[in-house]
Amino acid sequence: MFDHIGISLFVGKSTPNLSNLTHTGNVWQGWQQYRIEGVCPLRVQYNPKLWELKISGSIPYLFRGHNYPAGTNDLREGIDYISQIVGMNVFAGKVDTFEYGQFVHTPHKTKVLLANHNHLPGFKAHGYINGASKYFESSALRVKLYDARQNFAHKIKGSPKEALQQDFGFKPDQSYLKVENHYKKPQIYFKQAVLVADLFSSQFVNLCKEDLLTTYQRIQKTPASAMPTNKKDLSASMLPLLVLKDLELQYGFNTEELLIEKLKTMPEEVLTTEDRKARKRQLRKMLSLLMPETSNSPFDVSEQLRQALYNTEGGSAGQIPTALLNRER
């Protein structure tokens, strides 16, 4: 599903119809600021000197006040509506930025899953304090993971919240993870311009599905902890670590990070810098004994994501054009 989108449309000497928009009264560097009103408005900018119109926001949120679920038909109806409002063919516009993602019904508490998605090679990891979201960022792509239930509870009020449950089947007592690729620079990432019309191409939609799944699979997740198999490895000092690793699965913290942070609080007169380094090496050696031989993780929801992607509108992956596959990650 496509969510937030930023569109640029060169209007030439034609003048868009701005009478149906709400003028915010602001002008920024020649850009007149407007809104398309809805449950959650879209931002519209117009620069008459550059003959350019910009539209940004979430089309599902514009009409519904939520984005669960939203398929290609919803997007098509939304773009058609915007085209009628501004009196221009928005389908001919260029996509400056867009989000493509999927909701996944998870077997674990979402906060626990997020705490155990650790690293994406080539990306910088970020997370929010409340543990409800995490993202990995590169120059052209932001990979976002967040607790959909908590997000909806924070954003949605009134009738959209009731419709979310009654009309769309969202169950607030269950756990949902939203996996999302935010393409900050589509032209760089895909090595060619992306037009609004491309978002309705089965080949491009399937490319976005494959890219979302592949990118998620590249995220390194915490593997299941293992019980030491030798008596010499099961010292009394290992027992608290075993308990901590069990609690880690329930509450979503990172045992190693907590222990290292605690070590940093020890005063210099108790542990010198070299002492801390030695303790850190010892802790990591002990924790390594709890790592399984397999790299499989109980926190990996790749299969659930695959099923959600290919059991929804758009069908299977099919043949993807070679030109679109040759992109920069």
FENNORDA-V609747 format. One record per residue. N is the residue number from 1. RES is the residue in one letter. PSI is psi in whole degrees, -180 to 180 (999 if undefined). OMEGA is omega in radians with two decimals (999 if undefined). Layout:
n = {N;N}
res = {RES;RES}
psi = {PSI;PSI}
omega = {OMEGA;OMEGA}
This chain:
n = {1;2;3;4;5;6;7;8;9;10;11;12;13;14;15;16;17;18;19;20;21;22;23;24;25;26;27;28;29;30;31;32;33;34;35;36;37;38;39;40;41;42;43;44;45;46;47;48;49;50;51;52;53;54;55;56;57;58;59;60;61;62;63;64;65;66;67;68;69;70;71;72;73;74;75;76;77;78;79;80;81;82;83;84;85;86;87;88;89;90;91;92;93;94;95;96;97;98;99;100;101;102;103;104;105;106;107;108;109;110;111;112;113;114;115;116;117;118;119;120;121;122;123;124;125;126;127;128;129;130;131;132;133;134;135;136;137;138;139;140;141;142;143;144;145;146;147;148;149;150;151;152;153;154;155;156;157;158;159;160;161;162;163;164;165;166;167;168;169;170;171;172;173;174;175;176;177;178;179;180;181;182;183;184;185;186;187;188;189;190;191;192;193;194;195;196;197;198;199;200;201;202;203;204;205;206;207;208;209;210;211;212;213;214;215;216;217;218;219;220;221;222;223;224;225;226;227;228;229;230;231;232;233;234;235;236;237;238;239;240;241;242;243;244;245;246;247;248;249;250;251;252;253;254;255;256;257;258;259;260;261;262;263;264;265;266;267;268;269;270;271;272;273;274;275;276;277;278;279;280;281;282;283;284;285;286;287;288;289;290;291;292;293;294;295;296;297;298;299;300;301;302;303;304;305;306;307;308;309;310;311;312;313;314;315;316;317;318;319;320;321;322;323;324;325;326;327;328;329}
res = {M;F;D;H;I;G;I;S;L;F;V;G;K;S;T;P;N;L;S;N;L;T;H;T;G;N;V;W;Q;G;W;Q;Q;Y;R;I;E;G;V;C;P;L;R;V;Q;Y;N;P;K;L;W;E;L;K;I;S;G;S;I;P;Y;L;F;R;G;H;N;Y;P;A;G;T;N;D;L;R;E;G;I;D;Y;I;S;Q;I;V;G;M;N;V;F;A;G;K;V;D;T;F;E;Y;G;Q;F;V;H;T;P;H;K;T;K;V;L;L;A;N;H;N;H;L;P;G;F;K;A;H;G;Y;I;N;G;A;S;K;Y;F;E;S;S;A;L;R;V;K;L;Y;D;A;R;Q;N;F;A;H;K;I;K;G;S;P;K;E;A;L;Q;Q;D;F;G;F;K;P;D;Q;S;Y;L;K;V;E;N;H;Y;K;K;P;Q;I;Y;F;K;Q;A;V;L;V;A;D;L;F;S;S;Q;F;V;N;L;C;K;E;D;L;L;T;T;Y;Q;R;I;Q;K;T;P;A;S;A;M;P;T;N;K;K;D;L;S;A;S;M;L;P;L;L;V;L;K;D;L;E;L;Q;Y;G;F;N;T;E;E;L;L;I;E;K;L;K;T;M;P;E;E;V;L;T;T;E;D;R;K;A;R;K;R;Q;L;R;K;M;L;S;L;L;M;P;E;T;S;N;S;P;F;D;V;S;E;Q;L;R;Q;A;L;Y;N;T;E;G;G;S;A;G;Q;I;P;T;A;L;L;N;R;E;R}
psi = {139;137;-112;138;143;126;137;133;119;117;-9;-143;-2;150;121;154;108;-1;-24;0;162;118;126;-10;1;148;127;113;44;-4;118;138;129;174;143;115;145;-166;-46;111;157;147;135;134;140;130;101;-27;-34;-6;46;141;133;136;133;147;-174;115;-41;-42;-29;-45;-39;-28;8;172;29;119;173;120;-172;-37;-38;-42;-43;-45;-37;-46;-38;-42;-45;-40;-42;-39;-45;-6;29;157;92;-21;-22;-1;166;139;116;-32;150;159;136;126;-179;142;139;125;117;151;-14;164;136;-37;-38;-43;-47;-39;-20;17;105;-40;142;112;131;-1;154;131;142;153;157;154;-38;-3;12;-7;160;144;156;131;137;-175;-30;-13;138;121;116;136;129;161;105;-37;-46;-36;-45;-39;-33;-38;-33;130;159;-143;-36;-34;-39;-41;-35;-40;-47;-41;-26;-2;18;132;107;-13;4;169;131;130;132;122;127;134;123;107;102;-33;76;-38;-36;-45;-46;0;27;158;144;123;159;-38;-28;-28;-13;5;127;-34;-43;-40;-43;-34;-43;-38;-50;-40;-40;-47;-46;-43;-42;-41;-26;-17;130;124;157;125;164;141;155;151;131;140;-12;143;-37;-23;-10;64;170;-32;-17;-24;-45;-35;-39;-42;-44;-41;-36;-43;-30;-40;-32;-37;-5;13;170;113;-47;-44;-42;-43;-41;-41;-39;-39;-36;-22;-10;131;155;-33;-16;-49;121;174;-43;-36;-43;-43;-40;-42;-39;-44;-41;-43;-45;-33;-44;-43;-31;-25;-16;1;135;163;-30;154;2;143;137;-8;3;119;33;-42;-40;-38;-43;-47;-41;-38;-44;2;4;-178;134;-20;-163;176;-43;-161;124;132;138;-38;-35;-24;-26;68;164;132;999}
omega = {3.05;-3.11;-3.13;-3.08;3.04;-3.02;2.99;-3.13;3.07;-3.02;-3.12;-3.13;3.07;3.13;3.11;3.11;-3.11;-3.06;-3.14;-3.09;3.04;3.12;-3.10;3.13;-3.10;2.99;-3.10;3.13;3.11;-3.12;3.05;-3.00;-3.13;3.02;2.87;-3.04;3.09;3.09;2.98;-2.99;2.99;3.09;3.11;3.08;-3.14;3.10;-3.07;3.14;3.12;-3.09;-3.05;3.10;3.11;-3.13;-3.14;3.12;-3.13;3.14;3.06;3.14;3.11;-3.05;-3.00;-2.99;3.05;-3.09;-3.11;-0.44;3.12;-3.08;-3.10;3.13;3.09;-3.14;-3.13;3.13;3.14;3.13;3.11;3.12;-3.14;3.11;3.13;-3.11;-3.06;3.11;-3.14;3.10;-3.08;3.10;-3.14;-3.10;3.10;3.13;-3.14;3.14;3.07;3.09;3.03;-3.07;-3.11;3.02;3.13;3.03;-2.95;3.10;-3.13;2.98;-3.03;3.13;3.11;3.11;-3.10;-3.13;-3.07;2.92;-2.80;-2.93;3.02;-3.06;3.13;-3.11;3.05;-3.08;3.06;3.08;3.10;-3.01;-3.08;3.09;-3.08;-3.14;3.10;3.06;-3.13;-2.95;2.95;-3.09;-3.05;-3.02;2.97;3.13;-3.01;3.03;3.10;3.13;-3.07;-3.12;3.13;3.12;3.12;-3.14;-3.13;-2.99;-2.90;3.10;2.99;-3.02;3.07;3.13;3.10;3.13;3.13;-3.12;-3.02;-3.05;-3.04;2.99;3.10;-3.09;-3.04;3.13;-3.14;-3.06;3.12;3.04;3.03;3.08;-2.95;2.97;3.08;-3.11;-3.09;-3.12;-3.07;-3.09;3.10;-3.06;-3.10;3.11;3.04;3.13;3.06;3.12;3.09;3.13;3.13;-3.11;3.13;3.05;3.14;3.13;-3.13;3.09;3.13;3.06;3.12;3.09;-3.13;-3.13;3.11;-3.13;-3.11;3.14;3.12;-3.13;3.13;3.11;3.14;-3.12;3.12;3.08;3.10;3.12;-3.11;3.09;3.07;-3.07;3.13;-3.14;-3.09;3.12;-3.09;3.11;3.13;-3.12;3.11;-3.07;3.08;3.11;3.09;3.11;3.13;-3.14;3.07;3.13;3.11;3.14;-3.09;-2.97;2.97;3.07;3.12;-3.05;-3.10;-3.14;3.13;-3.12;3.14;3.11;3.10;3.13;-3.12;-3.10;-3.12;-3.11;-3.07;-3.13;3.09;3.12;3.06;3.11;3.12;3.09;3.14;3.11;3.14;3.12;3.14;3.10;-3.13;3.12;-3.12;3.07;3.12;3.13;3.13;3.11;3.13;3.13;-3.13;3.10;3.12;3.12;3.14;-3.12;3.07;-3.11;-3.14;3.14;-3.13;-3.09;3.08;3.11;3.12;-3.13;3.14;-3.13;-2.99;2.98;3.12;-3.07;3.07;3.05;-3.08;-2.97;3.13;-3.10;-3.13;-3.12;-3.13;-3.11;-3.13;3.13;-3.11;-3.07;3.11;3.10;999}
